[in-house]
C-alpha cells in the first residue's frame, strides 16, 4: 500500500468537517478577490479623478454618470462600494497578515529565548509578557496608534506590539515542555550553538500550537484594524479599509442609507468568522482532546 503523507492525512481529516471546508472556501475566495481587485473592480477607489460627487450615497443598482451600474451602491465619496470593498479586503488582509507575521516572529523569539535561558531571566521576561496580557489588546493598540499616528507602518507596529505576547506565552509553554526531554539534552551536549539547537530541535515541536494561535491572531488583527479605523485612529480615510468604509457610512445609517456600512460590515464579519472557523478545525486536529 502507498504511504499517505501527513499533509494528505491532515487535509483528508480537514475535509470531513463541512463547516470548516466551507469556511476555507470563503477565505480562499476572499483572498482571490483581494488579489484580483485591480482586474475585476469596475473602479479604482484611489483614483480621485474617477469619483463623481453627484453619485455619492446612491442606492444599490444605481446607474452612475459614467453609465456603470453600481450593484452595491456608492459611499459618501461617490466611490463604487463593490470596488471599495474589494480594495478594502486587500488592505485588511495585508494588515492582518503582516502584523500577525511580525507578532509571530517577535513573540516566538522571545518565548523560545526565555525558555532556553531559564532562571531569573526567564521569570523576568515572562512576567513582562504576563503584564501585557493583563491589558486588553484593543486598549494597547488604541494607545499605541494614537502615539504613533496614522499610516500603514505605524498601525502594523501597533498591532504587532499588541499581539506578540500571545505568541510569546504559547511558545514559552511549548518550549518549556520540550526543554527537559532527553533529545534536547543530547543536542545541548554537542558542539552546536544554543540557537541552532533551539531552531532545529525545539522550534519544530512547538509549531503545531503556534500555527493555531497564528490563525486566531490574524483574524484578531483584522478585527483590531477595523476597530481602530472605525474610531478614526487607524488608517486614513483615503485608504478604504473595511473598518474605514464602515465608519464612513455609520453617520448615514439613521437616514436610511444602510448599504454604505452594512455591506462592508458583512464582508468583514464573513472574513473574520471564516478564518476563526478554519483555526478551530486546525486546533481540533492538532489536539483532538480539545474536540472531545
Buried (B, 14 or more C-beta within 10 A) or exposed (E): EEEEEEEEEEEEBBEEBEEBBEBBEBBEEBBEBBBEBEEEBBBBBBEEEBBBEEBBBBBBEBEBEEEBEBEBBBBBBBBBBBBBBBBBBBBBBBBBBBBBBBBBEBBBBBBBBBBBEEEEEBEEBBEBBEEBEEEEBBEBBBBBBBEBEBBBEBBBBBBBBBBBBBBBBBBBBBBBEBBEEEEBEEBBEEEBEEEEBBEEBBBEBBBBBBBBBBBBBBBBBBBBBBBBBBBBBBBEBEBBBBBBBBBBBEEBEEEEBBBBBBBBBEBBEBBBEBBBBBBBBBBBBBEEEEEE
